[in-house]
Amino acid sequence: MKLFSPSFNEGGQIPRKYTCRGENLSPQIIWGDVPNRTVSMVLIMEDPDIPIPRFILPVWTHWIVYNIDPDVMELPEGMQHTDIIDKGVLQGITSFRKTGYNGPCPPFGTHRYFFRLYALDTIISVEPCSATRKNILYAVDGHILDSGELMGVCSRKKP
């Protein structure tokens, strides 16, 4: 599957308005080439460059959106911070222990932010209150038909 955003280029800088130091809006994410047998999709945004030792936390999760209808081809800019979105789409709990998008906020240096979209052959039956990265990845195990990835970077500017 192909994944892109009009908000930033692949491997490019994520604009300030999509970060914790800006408006903290979710960027528009668009995709294509979804497999025909897709029943639902999941989007997970995460930062693998967190300064916490990997044995404690392997990545920092910024956004989880799941049970996306396969006929939907994008997530709009500035999505709500609620568990349930239109048409049964749900949002999970991030590493911030909040629902909805939480933008890049690197404590230092430059971090990479991966947006990964998974096409599934099933609907995920995880309630939003327990939809952590771990639980979502457990639920999709064995059900992934295809995936796509988009990466952007964000740098902590020195004052």
C-alpha positions in Angstrom: 0.0 0.0 0.0 1.1 3.6 -0.6 0.9 6.1 2.2 1.6 9.9 1.9 0.6 13.2 3.3 0.2 16.7 1.7 1.3 18.0 5.1 4.9 16.8 4.8 7.1 14.9 2.4 8.4 11.3 3.0 11.5 11.7 5.2 10.9 15.5 5.5 10.4 17.8 8.4 6.9 17.6 10.0 5.7 21.2 10.2 5.4 22.9 13.6 1.5 23.0 13.5 1.5 19.2 13.8 3.8 19.2 16.8 3.4 19.8 20.6 5.1 23.2 20.1 2.5 24.2 17.5 -1.3 23.6 17.2 -0.8 19.8 17.8 -3.1 19.0 14.8 -3.1 15.6 13.3 -1.7 15.8 9.7 -3.8 14.6 6.7 -2.8 11.1 5.8 -3.8 9.6 2.4 -3.4 6.0 1.1 -4.1 3.9 -1.9 -3.7 0.3 -3.3 -5.7 -1.3 -0.5 -6.1 -5.1 -1.0 -9.5 -6.2 -2.2 -10.1 -8.5 0.8 -9.5 -5.7 3.4 -12.2 -5.6 6.1 -10.6 -2.8 8.2 -7.4 -0.8 8.6 -5.3 0.4 11.5 -3.0 3.4 11.6 -0.3 3.7 14.2 2.1 6.6 14.6 5.2 6.0 16.7 8.7 7.4 17.6 11.4 4.7 17.9 14.0 7.3 18.9 12.8 7.9 22.4 15.5 8.2 25.1 14.0 5.5 27.3 16.0 2.3 27.3 14.4 -0.2 24.8 13.8 -2.9 27.4 11.4 -0.5 29.2 9.6 1.0 26.2 10.5 0.1 22.6 8.7 3.0 21.0 6.6 6.0 21.9 3.1 5.8 20.5 1.6 9.1 19.3 -1.6 7.9 17.6 -3.7 4.8 17.1 -6.7 4.8 14.7 -8.4 1.5 14.1 -11.4 -0.2 12.4 -11.1 2.2 9.5 -13.5 1.2 6.7 -11.5 0.0 3.6 -13.5 2.4 1.4 -12.0 5.3 3.3 -8.8 6.6 1.7 -7.7 9.3 4.1 -7.7 10.7 7.6 -8.3 14.4 7.5 -6.2 17.1 9.2 -7.2 18.0 12.8 -9.0 14.8 13.8 -11.0 14.9 17.1 -9.5 13.6 20.3 -12.4 11.2 21.0 -12.6 7.4 21.3 -15.2 7.1 18.6 -15.0 8.9 15.2 -17.5 8.8 12.4 -18.5 5.5 10.8 -17.3 3.3 13.7 -13.6 4.4 13.5 -12.0 4.2 16.9 -8.9 5.8 18.4 -6.7 4.1 21.0 -4.6 5.1 23.9 -1.2 6.6 23.2 2.0 6.6 25.3 0.7 9.9 26.6 -2.1 7.9 28.2 -4.6 9.9 26.1 -6.9 9.2 23.2 -6.3 10.8 19.8 -3.3 12.4 18.1 -0.4 13.7 20.2 2.1 15.3 17.9 5.9 15.1 17.8 7.6 16.5 20.9 11.3 15.4 20.9 13.1 16.3 24.1 16.3 16.8 22.2 17.8 16.1 18.8 16.0 14.8 15.7 13.5 12.0 16.0 11.8 9.9 13.3 8.0 9.5 13.3 6.6 6.5 11.5 2.9 6.4 10.3 2.1 2.7 9.6 -1.1 1.6 8.0 -2.2 -2.0 8.1 -4.9 -3.6 6.0 -6.6 -6.4 7.9 -8.9 -9.3 7.1 -10.9 -8.6 10.3 -12.5 -6.0 12.5 -10.6 -5.4 15.8 -12.7 -6.1 18.8 -10.7 -4.1 21.4 -12.6 -1.4 23.4 -11.0 2.1 23.2 -10.3 2.1 26.9 -7.9 -0.8 26.5 -6.7 -0.1 22.9 -3.0 0.3 23.7 -0.3 -0.3 21.1 0.4 -3.7 22.7 -3.3 -4.8 22.6 -3.8 -3.5 19.0 -0.7 -5.3 17.7 -1.8 -8.5 19.5 -5.3 -8.2 17.9 -3.9 -7.7 14.3 -1.4 -10.6 14.6 -2.1 -13.0 11.8 -4.7 -10.7 10.1 -2.4 -8.3 8.2 -3.0 -8.4 4.4 -0.6 -5.5 3.6 0.9 -2.4 5.1 2.3 1.0 4.1 4.6 3.4 5.8 5.3 7.1 5.9 8.1 8.7 7.9 8.6 12.3 8.9 11.2 13.9 11.2 11.0 16.5 13.9 13.8 18.3 15.6 14.0 20.1 19.0 15.3 23.5 18.3 17.8 25.1 20.7 16.3 28.1 22.6 
